[in-house]
Amino acid sequence: MKPVSIPVGENTLNGKVWKGGPQLLLAFHGFSNSSGIFGGLAQMLLPHFTTVALDLPGHGSTEWNEKEILDYPALCKMVADLCAEYGVEKLSLLGFSLGGRVALSTLVALPEKIRSVTLLAPDGLKTNPIFAYANGSFAGNFVLDDLHKHPSRYEKLLTMLYRRKVFSEKLYQFFLYHLSQTTYNDMLRTSWKALGKLYPKPAQLRAVFARYDIPVHLLMGIHDPVIKLKNGEYFAGLFPENVTLHKLRKGHRLLTDDVYPEIAQTLLNP
């Protein structure tokens, strides 16, 4: 394993590369994780894949100027440069949770360079209209900055929503814990602003699948309180010819030793 750095405008996405087999895998982690989360899987894939895993803005070793966003043209250039550097025509994508939304956006950015996509409990399957409006808007940025300065105000709001059964117990505890930690609060603010334009729409994906026969494997935990199984079922129903849904007896954490073999199979035999 070696460190890797990819320039994006005035910023740099840092991460790790596990050099192995001739195929190339580009992996994106979830919120509050880092590129190191793919270490175990990357070792398993070494005979077949070289894995490049990147730290998303605000995570791991990536320092990010919040005035810049990670957009579709940046993803397009990133994929093209990686394919040229490693001498491959196409690469595979892997995304977990927040990284799933980035992987889907990468598919939209440059589909002709994508061999297959594997999504693990991914964000971005169903766009929340409130989030879609908030991203990049004055009101959305105001709330995000205010949350960063005064998280206690939003802890009260979360509690009220939980008591009204808007959130499940597990999801409430998940949000409350991350909101109360300064490090996670900083990650949220940075990543929300940097990735705010990466919300692939069904129409964009429909256009991609109409031109390219790209297999998408969607692995979902039936007990996941964060990304609900019904979101995966909805997404698979939109694109039945391209998306294969795998239902696992797991929660949100899918990058575990017992799931590695199934993830590997989706990459080796897409």
C-alpha positions as CSV (number, residue, x, y, z in Angstrom):
1,M,0.0,0.0,0.0
2,K,1.3,3.5,-0.9
3,P,-0.2,7.0,-0.6
4,V,-1.7,8.6,-3.6
5,S,-2.6,12.2,-4.4
6,I,-5.0,13.4,-7.2
7,P,-5.2,17.2,-7.9
8,V,-8.7,18.7,-8.1
9,G,-8.5,22.3,-9.0
10,E,-6.6,24.0,-6.2
11,N,-7.3,21.1,-3.9
12,T,-5.9,17.6,-3.7
13,L,-7.7,14.3,-2.9
14,N,-5.3,12.1,-1.0
15,G,-5.7,8.4,-0.3
16,K,-4.1,5.0,-0.7
17,V,-3.3,2.6,-3.6
18,W,-2.9,-1.1,-3.3
19,K,-1.0,-2.2,-6.4
20,G,-1.9,-5.7,-7.6
21,G,-3.7,-7.1,-10.6
22,P,-4.3,-5.5,-14.0
23,Q,-7.9,-4.3,-13.4
24,L,-8.4,-1.0,-11.7
25,L,-10.9,-0.2,-8.9
26,L,-11.7,3.3,-7.7
27,A,-13.3,3.3,-4.2
28,F,-15.0,6.0,-2.2
29,H,-15.7,5.6,1.6
30,G,-18.6,6.7,3.8
31,F,-19.1,9.6,6.1
32,S,-16.6,9.7,9.0
33,N,-14.5,7.0,7.4
34,S,-11.3,7.2,5.3
35,S,-9.6,5.3,2.5
36,G,-8.1,2.9,4.9
37,I,-11.5,1.2,5.4
38,F,-10.9,-0.6,2.1
39,G,-7.6,-2.2,3.2
40,G,-9.0,-5.7,4.0
41,L,-11.0,-5.9,0.8
42,A,-8.1,-4.5,-1.3
43,Q,-5.8,-7.2,0.0
44,M,-8.3,-9.9,-1.1
45,L,-8.5,-8.4,-4.5
46,L,-4.8,-8.0,-5.1
47,P,-4.4,-10.9,-7.6
48,H,-7.0,-9.3,-9.8
49,F,-7.2,-5.6,-9.0
50,T,-5.2,-2.5,-8.2
51,T,-7.3,-0.5,-5.8
52,V,-7.2,3.3,-5.5
53,A,-9.2,4.6,-2.5
54,L,-9.6,8.3,-2.0
55,D,-10.2,10.4,1.1
56,L,-13.3,12.5,0.4
57,P,-13.2,16.3,1.3
58,G,-12.9,16.8,5.0
59,H,-11.9,13.2,5.7
60,G,-8.7,11.3,6.2
61,S,-5.6,13.1,4.8
62,T,-7.6,15.3,2.4
63,E,-7.6,18.9,3.4
64,W,-10.1,20.9,1.4
65,N,-10.6,24.6,0.6
66,E,-14.4,24.9,1.2
67,K,-14.7,27.5,-1.5
68,E,-14.2,24.8,-4.2
69,I,-16.6,22.0,-5.0
70,L,-16.1,18.5,-6.3
71,D,-18.2,18.5,-9.5
72,Y,-18.9,16.3,-12.5
73,P,-16.1,17.8,-14.7
74,A,-13.6,17.1,-11.9
75,L,-14.8,13.5,-11.6
76,C,-14.6,13.1,-15.4
77,K,-10.9,14.3,-15.4
78,M,-10.1,12.1,-12.4
79,V,-11.3,8.9,-14.1
80,A,-9.7,9.7,-17.4
81,D,-6.4,10.5,-15.8
82,L,-6.5,7.3,-13.6
83,C,-7.2,5.1,-16.6
84,A,-4.3,6.7,-18.6
85,E,-1.9,6.4,-15.6
86,Y,-2.7,2.7,-15.0
87,G,-3.0,1.8,-18.7
88,V,-6.6,0.6,-18.6
89,E,-9.5,1.3,-20.9
90,K,-12.1,1.1,-18.1
91,L,-12.2,1.0,-14.3
92,S,-14.7,-0.4,-11.7
93,L,-16.3,1.7,-9.1
94,L,-17.0,0.9,-5.4
95,G,-18.8,3.2,-3.1
96,F,-19.9,2.8,0.5
97,S,-22.7,5.0,2.1
98,L,-21.8,8.7,1.2
99,G,-19.2,7.2,-1.2
100,G,-22.0,5.5,-3.0
101,R,-23.4,8.8,-4.1
102,V,-20.0,9.9,-5.3
103,A,-19.6,6.6,-7.2
104,L,-23.0,7.1,-8.9
105,S,-22.0,10.6,-9.8
106,T,-18.7,9.3,-11.3
107,L,-20.8,6.9,-13.4
108,V,-22.8,9.8,-14.7
109,A,-19.6,11.9,-15.3
110,L,-17.8,9.5,-17.6
111,P,-19.8,6.3,-18.3
112,E,-17.7,5.2,-21.2
113,K,-14.8,4.6,-18.8
114,I,-16.8,2.5,-16.3
115,R,-16.7,-1.3,-16.3
116,S,-19.0,-2.0,-13.4
117,V,-20.4,-0.3,-10.2
118,T,-20.7,-1.9,-6.8
119,L,-22.6,0.1,-4.2
120,L,-22.7,-0.7,-0.5
121,A,-25.6,0.8,1.4
122,P,-25.2,3.9,-0.7
123,D,-26.5,7.4,-0.3
124,G,-28.0,9.0,-3.4
125,L,-30.6,6.3,-4.3
126,K,-33.5,8.6,-3.7
127,T,-33.1,12.3,-3.7
128,N,-34.7,14.1,-0.7
129,P,-36.3,17.3,-2.1
130,I,-35.3,19.3,1.0
131,F,-31.7,18.2,0.7
132,A,-31.8,18.9,-3.1
133,Y,-33.0,22.5,-2.4
134,A,-30.6,23.0,0.5
135,N,-27.5,22.1,-1.4
136,G,-25.8,25.2,-2.7
137,S,-28.7,27.5,-1.6
138,F,-28.2,30.5,0.7
139,A,-30.7,29.0,3.2
140,G,-28.9,25.6,3.1
141,N,-25.5,27.1,3.7
142,F,-26.8,29.3,6.4
143,V,-28.2,26.3,8.3
144,L,-25.0,24.4,7.8
145,D,-22.8,27.2,9.1
146,D,-25.2,27.8,12.0
147,L,-25.2,24.0,12.8
148,H,-21.4,24.1,12.8
149,K,-21.4,27.0,15.3
150,H,-24.3,26.0,17.5
151,P,-24.8,22.2,17.3
152,S,-26.8,22.2,20.6
153,R,-29.7,23.9,18.8
154,Y,-30.0,21.1,16.4
155,E,-29.7,18.4,19.0
156,K,-33.0,19.8,20.4
157,L,-34.5,19.6,16.9
158,L,-33.4,16.1,16.5
159,T,-34.9,15.1,19.8
160,M,-38.2,16.7,18.9
161,L,-38.3,14.9,15.5
162,Y,-37.4,11.6,17.2
163,R,-40.2,12.0,19.8
164,R,-42.6,12.6,16.8
165,K,-41.3,9.3,15.3
166,V,-39.7,10.9,12.3
167,F,-36.5,9.0,13.2
168,S,-36.0,5.5,14.5
169,E,-34.1,5.0,17.8
170,K,-30.9,3.8,16.0
171,L,-31.0,6.6,13.5
172,Y,-31.6,9.2,16.2
173,Q,-28.6,7.9,18.2
174,F,-26.5,7.9,15.0
175,F,-27.3,11.5,14.2
176,L,-27.0,12.7,17.8
177,Y,-23.6,11.1,18.3
178,H,-22.1,12.6,15.1
179,L,-23.6,16.0,15.7
180,S,-22.1,16.2,19.2
181,Q,-18.6,15.4,18.1
182,T,-16.6,18.5,16.9
183,T,-14.6,16.4,14.4
184,Y,-17.7,14.9,12.8
185,N,-19.3,18.3,12.8
186,D,-16.4,19.7,10.8
187,M,-16.5,16.7,8.4
188,L,-20.2,17.3,7.8
189,R,-19.8,21.0,7.0
190,T,-16.8,20.4,4.6
191,S,-18.2,17.3,2.8
192,W,-21.7,18.8,2.5
193,K,-20.4,21.9,0.7
194,A,-17.8,20.1,-1.4
195,L,-20.1,17.3,-2.6
196,G,-23.3,19.4,-2.7
197,K,-23.6,19.2,-6.6
198,L,-23.2,15.5,-6.7
199,Y,-26.8,14.3,-6.6
200,P,-27.3,12.1,-9.8
201,K,-30.9,12.3,-11.0
202,P,-32.8,9.3,-12.4
203,A,-33.0,11.0,-15.8
204,Q,-29.2,11.2,-15.9
205,L,-28.8,7.5,-15.0
206,R,-31.5,6.5,-17.4
207,A,-29.6,8.3,-20.2
208,V,-26.4,6.5,-19.2
209,F,-28.0,3.0,-19.2
210,A,-29.7,3.7,-22.5
211,R,-26.3,4.0,-24.1
212,Y,-24.1,1.8,-22.0
213,D,-24.6,-1.7,-20.7
214,I,-23.0,-1.2,-17.3
215,P,-23.9,-3.6,-14.5
216,V,-24.6,-2.2,-11.1
217,H,-24.6,-4.3,-7.9
218,L,-26.4,-2.9,-5.0
219,L,-25.7,-4.5,-1.6
220,M,-28.1,-3.5,1.2
221,G,-28.5,-4.6,4.8
222,I,-32.0,-5.5,5.7
223,H,-31.4,-4.2,9.2
224,D,-29.8,-0.9,8.1
225,P,-31.2,2.1,10.1
226,V,-29.3,4.7,8.0
227,I,-29.9,3.7,4.4
228,K,-33.2,1.8,4.3
229,L,-33.7,-1.3,2.2
230,K,-36.8,0.2,0.6
231,N,-34.5,2.8,-1.0
232,G,-32.5,0.1,-2.6
233,E,-35.7,-1.7,-3.8
234,Y,-37.0,1.6,-5.3
235,F,-33.7,2.2,-7.1
236,A,-33.5,-1.4,-8.4
237,G,-37.1,-1.1,-9.6
238,L,-36.1,2.0,-11.7
239,F,-33.4,0.2,-13.6
240,P,-34.2,-3.6,-13.5
241,E,-32.0,-4.4,-16.5
242,N,-28.9,-2.9,-15.0
243,V,-29.2,-3.1,-11.2
244,T,-28.9,-6.3,-9.2
245,L,-30.1,-6.0,-5.6
246,H,-28.3,-8.2,-2.9
247,K,-30.1,-8.3,0.4
248,L,-27.8,-9.1,3.3
249,R,-28.7,-9.9,6.9
250,K,-26.6,-6.9,8.1
251,G,-27.0,-3.4,9.3
252,H,-25.2,-0.4,7.8
253,R,-21.6,-1.7,8.2
254,L,-21.0,-3.8,5.1
255,L,-17.2,-3.6,4.8
256,T,-16.6,-6.6,7.0
257,D,-14.7,-9.9,6.6
258,D,-17.9,-11.9,6.1
259,V,-19.1,-9.7,3.3
260,Y,-15.8,-9.3,1.4
261,P,-16.3,-12.5,-0.7
262,E,-19.7,-11.3,-2.0
263,I,-18.3,-7.8,-2.7
264,A,-15.4,-9.5,-4.6
265,Q,-17.7,-11.6,-6.7
266,T,-19.6,-8.5,-7.9
267,L,-16.3,-7.0,-9.0
268,L,-14.8,-10.2,-10.5
269,N,-18.0,-11.3,-12.3
270,P,-20.1,-8.2,-12.8
